[in-house]
Amino acid sequence: MRHQVAGKRLGRDKGHRIAMRRNLIKALFRHERIKTTEAKAHAIRGDAEKMITMAKRALAHEDSLREVHARRLLMARLNDKEMVAKIFSELAPRYEDRPGGYTRMYKLGLRKGDSARMMLIELVDREAD
């Protein structure tokens, strides 16, 4: 039984799973919409929303130490200065008045090769292409 065991393994070992989730979250923030499998989309959604909330709360306070702390935490999770800068300069101010729910997921059907269920995960209130 898997009582109180959080997260999905996604058929990968720990290092591969961490790297994959980090890359998917960075791709979501970079492109603001990605197409991936249903399991991977559900696995990254909570982490991505928590990162935006962390930046939002840091910007809401005038305390510069809180912002530095949040930037360092996001840098440790994403390992990408450009993405951390984008979260603080674009995404957090965009969702300033939204109390959560920064992502939206659409079911796309089955992938042709292996019939995996595909989903489109995107950030809400993004500029149309």
C-alpha angles and dihedrals in degrees: 000000000000099000112171094353108141127208136019124273094213091204094289137108120253099267094046091047093051092047093047094050091047091051093047092050092048090049090050092052093043098048097022090222132050137176115227142139121294094247093051092046091053090046095056102035097083095045093049092050092047090053092053091047091050091054092044093054092046092053093046091064121066090219107115092198090062090053092049090049092050092048090052093049091050091046090054091051099042104026090208122108094196093056093047089050091049092050092052098039103037115010103042094049090046092057096038094120097035114097095212137303098102095160134061127198128204125191111234102184130245128335112243099229103050104002092245113164108252129206137187112223117190141165114255122238092027122150113268116248 
